[in-house]
């Protein structure tokens, strides 16, 4: 999720205009645990499956993009 955030802040991804995805992005919350880790969650009765699928898809491109930059 933090990789997705960085890509969004750097305007390095095209974000699809899917209402459900945007809604999930807007309601997602996070907290820092006592161990210093980030924990993400969403309000009861809502979902974040599409958001996580999108975040994981973006993260899956990380190594591919870095390999292209090296070439």
VMD Tcl script that draws the C-alpha trace (Angstrom):
set ca {
  {0.00 0.00 0.00}
  {2.85 2.38 0.74}
  {4.34 1.63 -2.70}
  {1.00 2.57 -4.28}
  {0.92 5.77 -2.24}
  {4.41 6.74 -3.40}
  {3.54 6.07 -7.04}
  {0.39 8.17 -6.68}
  {2.27 11.05 -5.04}
  {4.88 10.97 -7.81}
  {2.12 10.81 -10.45}
  {3.69 7.65 -11.86}
  {0.50 5.66 -12.38}
  {-2.71 6.21 -14.24}
  {-5.49 5.65 -11.74}
  {-8.57 4.07 -13.31}
  {-11.82 5.91 -12.68}
  {-13.74 3.10 -11.03}
  {-16.16 4.45 -8.44}
  {-15.85 1.44 -6.12}
  {-12.05 1.63 -6.15}
  {-12.04 5.35 -5.45}
  {-14.54 4.87 -2.61}
  {-12.35 2.15 -1.06}
  {-9.28 4.37 -1.36}
  {-11.07 7.26 0.36}
  {-12.25 5.24 3.37}
  {-9.07 3.24 4.02}
  {-7.46 4.11 7.37}
  {-4.09 3.32 8.84}
  {-2.41 3.32 12.22}
  {1.14 2.83 13.39}
  {1.46 -0.08 15.82}
  {3.62 -0.11 18.94}
  {6.25 -1.99 16.91}
  {6.35 0.82 14.34}
  {4.49 -1.11 11.64}
  {1.64 0.32 9.60}
  {-1.72 -1.42 9.95}
  {-4.43 -0.69 7.37}
  {-8.14 -1.17 7.97}
  {-11.55 -0.06 6.79}
  {-14.81 0.74 8.59}
  {-17.14 -2.11 9.49}
  {-19.57 -2.85 6.69}
  {-17.21 -1.65 3.95}
  {-14.70 -3.45 1.78}
  {-11.15 -2.83 0.59}
  {-10.62 -5.87 -1.64}
  {-10.46 -3.91 -4.89}
  {-8.02 -1.41 -3.37}
  {-5.71 -4.19 -2.19}
  {-5.90 -5.93 -5.57}
  {-4.92 -2.68 -7.28}
  {-2.12 -2.00 -4.78}
  {-0.73 -5.52 -5.23}
  {-0.89 -5.22 -9.02}
  {1.08 -1.98 -8.89}
  {3.59 -3.53 -6.48}
  {4.01 -6.51 -8.84}
  {5.45 -4.09 -11.43}
  {8.19 -2.87 -9.09}
  {10.95 -5.24 -10.20}
  {9.97 -5.08 -13.87}
  {10.24 -1.28 -13.91}
  {13.57 -1.32 -12.05}
  {14.95 -3.87 -14.57}
  {13.90 -1.62 -17.45}
  {15.68 1.34 -15.87}
  {18.90 -0.69 -15.51}
  {18.88 -1.69 -19.19}
}
mol new
graphics top color blue
foreach p $ca { graphics top sphere $p radius 0.5 }
foreach p [lrange $ca 0 end-1] q [lrange $ca 1 end] { graphics top cylinder $p $q radius 0.2 }
display resetview
